[in-house]
Amino acid sequence: MGDTAETGIEAARRVFDRFDLNGDGLITAAEFHQVMSELGDHHITAGLAQTLIDQHDGNGDGLLSFEEFRLARQKAVTMA
């Protein structure tokens, strides 16, 4: 079971790093919006990107840390 959990954390880190364009350890709404656009999802507006981040932003700074991202991803996988 430890291997699976580690693999999940590593996978989350890879995805997080893809969105963290400037490498500062945080995902901004602008970064989220840009990556989603690059991936072909043009339904994610800048405002919607901020709303999605705000829904998972545990400390209220308007950004997603890796831990906040990992928890949101874990919830999404559990609900699927």
C-alpha positions in Angstrom: 0.0 0.0 0.0 2.9 2.4 0.7 4.0 2.1 -2.9 0.6 3.1 -4.2 0.5 6.1 -1.9 3.9 7.2 -3.0 3.0 6.8 -6.6 -0.1 8.9 -6.1 2.0 11.7 -4.5 4.6 11.5 -7.3 1.8 11.7 -9.9 0.2 14.6 -8.1 3.6 16.4 -8.0 4.1 15.9 -11.8 0.7 17.4 -12.5 1.2 20.2 -10.0 4.6 21.0 -11.6 2.9 21.2 -15.0 0.6 23.9 -13.7 3.2 25.8 -11.6 4.6 27.6 -14.6 7.0 29.9 -12.7 8.2 27.2 -10.3 7.4 29.1 -7.1 5.5 26.3 -5.5 2.1 27.8 -6.0 -0.5 27.7 -8.7 -2.2 31.0 -9.6 -5.5 31.4 -11.4 -3.5 32.8 -14.4 -1.3 29.7 -14.5 -4.3 27.3 -14.2 -6.1 29.2 -16.9 -3.1 29.2 -19.2 -2.4 25.5 -18.9 -6.0 24.5 -19.3 -6.1 26.6 -22.5 -2.9 24.9 -23.7 -4.6 21.6 -23.1 -7.5 22.6 -25.2 -10.0 23.4 -22.5 -11.2 26.9 -23.5 -14.2 26.7 -21.2 -12.1 27.6 -18.2 -12.2 31.4 -18.1 -9.9 33.4 -15.8 -12.8 34.0 -13.4 -13.7 30.3 -13.3 -10.0 29.4 -12.8 -10.0 31.6 -9.7 -13.3 30.2 -8.5 -11.9 26.6 -8.8 -8.8 27.6 -6.9 -10.8 29.4 -4.2 -12.8 26.2 -3.6 -9.7 24.3 -2.6 -7.6 27.1 -1.1 -7.4 26.1 2.5 -5.5 29.2 3.8 -7.4 31.8 1.8 -4.4 33.3 -0.1 -6.0 32.9 -3.5 -3.3 30.3 -4.6 -2.9 26.6 -4.5 0.0 25.1 -2.7 1.1 21.5 -3.5 -0.7 20.2 -0.4 -3.9 22.0 -1.3 -3.7 20.7 -4.8 -2.9 17.1 -3.6 -5.9 17.1 -1.3 -8.2 18.5 -4.0 -6.9 15.8 -6.4 -7.4 13.1 -3.8 -11.0 14.2 -3.2 -11.7 14.2 -7.0 -10.3 10.7 -7.4 -12.3 9.4 -4.4 -15.5 10.9 -5.8 -15.0 9.4 -9.2 
